[in-house]
Amino acid sequence: MIQDREGNEFVWVPIDSVSTGTSKLADDIRLGRYTFNETNGTPKKEQDADDYDKLTSINSIGDYNYQELIDSSTNTPAKNLRDFVTKTQENGGYYIGRYEASQGIDGKARSQYNKKIWNFITQPNSAVAAREMYDNNYMDSDLINSYSWDTAIVFIQKYSGNSNYANRTSINNNGIINAGKSGDKVCNIYDMASNCMEWTTEHSEPTPCVTRGGHCNGEGRYVGKRSYHGSTSATNDIFAFRILVYLK
């Protein structure tokens, strides 16, 4: 976990290998888009990150197709998917927001404990807020994409002691509570199964946008599943977002 000078916290998600001292723990965490077995959580890679520029659909019940698009006129795609994939592979990982995003007094996004969740925000506006957090010579930030969400689950299931976290159902807190207060903590990452549905850059066909994660009073919500929504301009108390950061 790292913390910047303003108190924002992020968790490193390693890819390809994880080491403790001189002991290599694994060499098979690959950056990619995954689905997860609905019984035991076993990941199945649907698209390798090396194929980021190919239109690859993940199909679901109801003939919905989920795609991570490079360009889109209907939702806000990743800021620069090529850079994210290339830099993540070069640096051996990326950072995921430790918490769902909150809003600072300056109007900018934060990733901090016990702060009010930044909800009632559209998918395009959440992408803008995420991107404005960092853009310098060392790192870049964006709204979380399907590669970073899915790979984080693969990492969590290997090292949290919960090999079926993908099927973690929503934690019912009887309402949205402050970041990090739901009791859902895995590998130092909070609230993926609670509080709000989180906007992503992934696209859904025929509807334009996709959220991930659970929400505070949702039924049948699972951390590993995708959910489609009919409008990127939807605003609701259950729509929020999480920030992705990668090194340049």
Residue, then its C-alpha position, 0 to 999 in steps of 0.5 A: m500500500i502507498q499513500d501520497r502527500e494528501g493521504n490518498e491510498f492505493v494498493w499495488v496489484p502485481i502481475d506475472s510474479v509475486s516475490t517475498g524476499t528471495s522466494k518466488l510465490a507465483d508466476d501466473i498472474r497475467l493481466g487480462r479480462y477474466t470471467f469466474n466460475e460461478t461455483n468456485g471462482t476459478p478464473k478463465k481468461e477471456q482476453d490477454a492484455d497483449d490483445y488489447d487492440k482486438l474487439t473481444s466480447i465476453n458474453s452473458i445471459g441475455d445476449y449482452n456482450y462486454q467489450e473493452l473498446i479503444d474508442s467509443s461514442t457511447n461511453t467513456p473508454a480507457k484514457n489510453l489502453r495501450d499505455f496502461v497495458t504497456k506500462t503495467q507490463e513493463n513495471g510489473g503491476y498497477y495500483i488500484g484505489r484502496y477505497e471507492a472514490s470520495q470528493g475533496i473540498d477542492g472538488k478533486a477525487r480522493s481515495q481515503y478512509n472514512k470519507k463520504i463516497w462520491n456517488f450521484i456521478t455519471q460514468p463520463n464524469s467519474a472518468v474525468a475525475a479519475r483522470e484529473m487526479y494524477d497526470n505527471n512524468y511519473m504516473d497516470s490515473d484513470l477510471i478503472n477498466s475491466y483488465s484492472w478489476d479482473t486481474a485484481i480479483v485473480f490477485i485477491q483470490k491467490y493471496s487473501g485466503n479467499s479463493n472464491y472472492a469473485n462470488r462474494t455477494s453484496i454486503n448489506n449495510n442498510g445504506i451507503i456508509n463511509a469508505g472502508k467501513s463496510g467490513d469488506k477488506v481483502c489484500n488491503i482493498y476495501d468495499m469491492a462487495s459493498n457500498c456502490m456499484e462502480w463505473t468502469t470503462e468497459h462497454s456493454e452491447p446493446t447497452p453502453c456501460v458497465t459497473r462492477g462490484g456489489h452495493c449496500n442493499g443489492e440482491g444477486r450482486y457478485v464481485g466478479k460479475r458484470s452489470y449493464h446499464g442503459s445510460t452513461s448519464a445515469t446518476n443515482d446514490i448507488f453509482a460511484f467509482r474507483i481510481l486506477v493508477y499506473l506508472k509511466 
